[in-house]
Amino acid sequence: MKEFELIKRFFENKGPKRKDVLLGVGDDCAIVHSPAERDLVVSCDTLVEGVHFLADMPPEALAHKAVAANLSDLAAMGAEPAWMTLALTMPRVDEDWLEGFSQGIASICEYYRVQLIGGDTCRGEQLSMSITVHGHLPRGKGLRRSGAKAGDNVYVTGYLGDSALGLMHILGESSLNEKAAELALQRHYYPTPRVFAGQVLRDIANACMDLSDGLSSDLGHMLERSGVGAVIEVDQLPLSENLVESVGREHAIEMALAGGEDYELLFTVPQSQTGVLDLALKEAGVKFSRIGQIKSSPELNYRLDGKAWRSQAKGYQHFE
Amino acid sequence: MKEFELIKRFFENKGPKRKDVLLGVGDDCAIVHSPAERDLVVSCDTLVEGVHFLADMPPEALAHKAVAANLSDLAAMGAEPAWMTLALTMPRVDEDWLEGFSQGIASICEYYRVQLIGGDTCRGEQLSMSITVHGHLPRGKGLRRSGAKAGDNVYVTGYLGDSALGLMHILGESSLNEKAAELALQRHYYPTPRVFAGQVLRDIANACMDLSDGLSSDLGHMLERSGVGAVIEVDQLPLSENLVESVGREHAIEMALAGGEDYELLFTVPQSQTGVLDLALKEAGVKFSRIGQIKSSPELNYRLDGKAWRSQAKGYQHFE
């Protein structure tokens, strides 16, 4: 199968059609309309086989995760998703795999009303995919990781560490029962980008980012960009019953701090906005937990039951 | 060196700063303003080592070519370049290589006023890069490859086949003298995207695309998308003196038809606009040649000195 047939068969005319797309896949470029009164938001993320995922990951899950990781970046800014491009590099044309993968792309794109507007498909030794997503924001309302202020409360959405548990299971490093494995795999393969929560937080949070490399590493970046520090109460970390029962509380805390790919939001809110936050996120049906506080001194400290606690957590680092 | 240090050192605060970029590299997303009265144009292209370029390609040239290939897609629509994202996958951190590569990116971005607004850097076995470029157009003025009409004259800018000659030299498949090799390598390593010519053609051409896979293959796509055919006079193909002297006329014609990566524009213009075309492109100082005519019958035929001519040319195909 030639590249052009492949694109036509698997990637043209799949997923939603948006009114703001004038020309989609198939020409030298796509042509879109970005609304005049809104900011345009752009982000880019790559997944590489053997680095971000293992060779036997089901293609539907891989497609979901690749798009979800990108939508999670949009969510972290508070943006509404709109369009994406996909650069796909493959060692060979496997039609069954492509069928599953393109179906996975179409499915998550349909759910979030994201249109695939272009891309590139080429041969390479290692399977990899780069996605660039585009979204919109009311002017000047983008949430940045650099806005955390001393005194802000620190929050995360959802639960942390479950994706890492799923990875442990895949790597054969855990002995989970069937039900526990299924729950963890679901969280590892099908993360939920917090698109709606991000939009709700636009007028409430001082800083926001998504958790992809692990809380300790990601929070470190937020603190550095904001020029502040934080105290994190590790007993307040949201741990699922499944995680605690599977690995014990202490190990669960480490996994919540170091485990990547949760794709939850990490955000800080000034004391004055905590009531508004409670009302807004509860109305939106989003679970969230206060896990600590921003400090002016630029250090990241952990506490357990009021005492200092040393974490081994580093988070994922490329090239280390 | 960690990923975040690498991005800071090589990719943050390099190249031009545009006023329409509110937030560049360093957060979850970039934030930009797309002008209200203009269409936004998006394209995406990947280069993989061993597929699109050889391991010893100088990093400055590679950076130039990766960006130029993408700007060439914008040029084919008639768009003005604005922003890009870069997803870079590398087997290891080679600081000398990164210094050259990031300098090459900054240099071409400076020339075309393109701002690098985001990206991703990760580890992978094979060096590869995916770039997504963004540009702008007056509303509804985008040039498409699907607009060719029977009776249109077919044109190309510049010269064809020189990039292929450069590749032959690199592969040791030619015995060029020093001067010839230098000229051919320059064309192979440092293609010029026809950004200005594309903008001039917006109100003149019926169809336009850029030549990346080779004229015969690319023209085939234009004809298919437009539902028409063409006759190409191969004696009218623009061949550089260097190419003809290096490989002879017949071989030069085949290289002009099959050789990829010329990044010239292929476009069709109705008979009524030929005067306007002459004036406009001449004023812009762009070399262009009429190479044939669009026909209603959906076939692609070649003629040499008035007689049918059979080409071996297929153009580059992934996965074949």
Interface residues (C-beta under 8 A of the other chain):
Chain A: M1 K2 E3 F4 L6 L22 L23 G26 D27 D28 C29 A30 I31 V32 H33 S34 A36 E37 D39 L40 V41 V42 S43 C44 D45 T46 V48 G50 V51 H52 D73 L74 A76 M77 A79 W83 T85 L86 A87 T89 R92 V93 I117 G118 G119 D120 T121 C122 R123 G124 E125 Q126 S128 S130 T132 H134 G135 L137 G142 R144 R145 S146 M209 D210 H221 R225 Q317 H318 F319 E320
Chain B: M1 K2 E3 F4 L6 L22 L23 G26 D27 D28 C29 A30 I31 V32 H33 S34 A36 E37 D39 L40 V41 V42 S43 C44 D45 T46 V48 G50 V51 H52 D73 L74 A76 M77 A79 W83 T85 L86 A87 T89 R92 V93 I117 G118 G119 D120 T121 C122 R123 G124 E125 Q126 S128 S130 T132 H134 G135 L137 G142 R144 R145 S146 M209 D210 H221 R225 Q317 H318 F319 E320
